[in-house]
């Protein structure tokens, strides 16, 4: 029987590390509300997650722009303040807690 050895790629494997979740943990209830409005309940998020991460980026650009504009209007209307694609989830969560009812 021949001794068969496999050669493996000797390139260094990069480790994937998640960003911190301290802020997400602090505002979990508010983050859950935001994710439900965006249609992504239970999504994996970190302190660096933004609204942009949950917008449509596949398919036709014209359709995406229209869909994303409606989604931003929906979340802004539901929360009572303007939300943009650049906003971090943690920033939106903080605004929710600062909002006086």
C-alpha positions in Angstrom: 0.0 0.0 0.0 1.3 3.4 -0.9 1.8 6.1 1.6 -0.4 9.0 0.4 0.0 12.4 1.9 -2.1 15.4 1.1 -0.4 18.8 0.8 -2.4 21.5 2.5 -2.2 25.2 1.7 0.4 26.6 4.0 -1.1 30.1 4.1 -1.9 31.5 7.5 -5.6 31.2 8.3 -7.1 34.5 9.5 -9.2 34.4 12.5 -12.6 36.2 12.4 -13.4 38.2 15.4 -16.7 39.9 16.2 -16.8 43.5 17.3 -17.8 44.2 20.9 -21.4 43.8 22.0 -21.4 45.8 25.3 -23.7 48.5 24.0 -26.0 46.0 22.3 -26.3 44.1 25.6 -27.1 47.4 27.4 -29.9 48.3 24.9 -31.1 44.8 24.0 -34.8 45.6 24.4 -34.5 48.6 22.0 -32.3 46.7 19.6 -35.0 44.0 19.4 -37.6 46.6 18.5 -35.4 48.0 15.8 -34.6 44.6 14.3 -38.3 43.7 14.2 -39.2 46.9 12.4 -36.3 46.2 9.9 -37.6 42.6 9.4 -34.6 40.9 10.9 -35.6 39.7 14.4 -32.9 37.7 16.0 -30.1 38.9 13.7 -26.5 38.8 15.0 -25.5 42.4 15.7 -22.5 44.1 17.4 -21.8 47.6 18.6 -20.6 48.4 15.0 -23.8 47.2 13.2 -25.6 49.9 11.3 -29.0 50.4 9.7 -27.2 50.0 6.3 -26.4 46.4 7.2 -30.1 45.6 7.1 -31.1 47.3 3.9 -31.4 45.6 0.5 -28.2 45.5 -1.6 -29.0 42.7 -4.0 -30.8 42.8 -7.3 -31.6 45.9 -9.3 -30.2 49.2 -7.9 -33.4 51.1 -8.8 -35.6 48.7 -6.9 -33.2 48.6 -3.9 -33.3 52.4 -3.6 -37.1 52.5 -3.7 -37.3 49.6 -1.1 -34.7 51.1 1.2 -36.3 54.5 1.0 -39.6 53.0 2.1 -37.9 51.0 4.9 -36.1 54.1 6.2 -39.4 56.0 6.2 -41.1 53.2 8.0 -38.6 52.9 10.8 -38.4 56.7 11.1 -42.2 56.9 11.3 -42.5 54.1 13.8 -39.8 55.5 16.1 -40.8 59.1 15.8 -37.4 60.5 14.6 -35.3 60.4 11.5 -33.3 57.3 11.0 -30.6 57.1 8.2 -28.7 54.3 6.7 -25.5 55.6 8.3 -26.9 55.3 11.9 -25.5 52.7 14.1 -28.1 50.5 15.8 -26.7 51.5 19.2 -27.2 55.2 18.4 -30.8 54.6 17.4 -31.3 52.5 20.6 -29.9 55.4 22.7 -32.3 57.9 21.0 -35.2 55.6 21.8 -34.3 55.7 25.5 -33.9 59.4 25.4 -37.3 60.0 23.8 -39.8 61.4 26.3 -43.2 59.8 26.2 
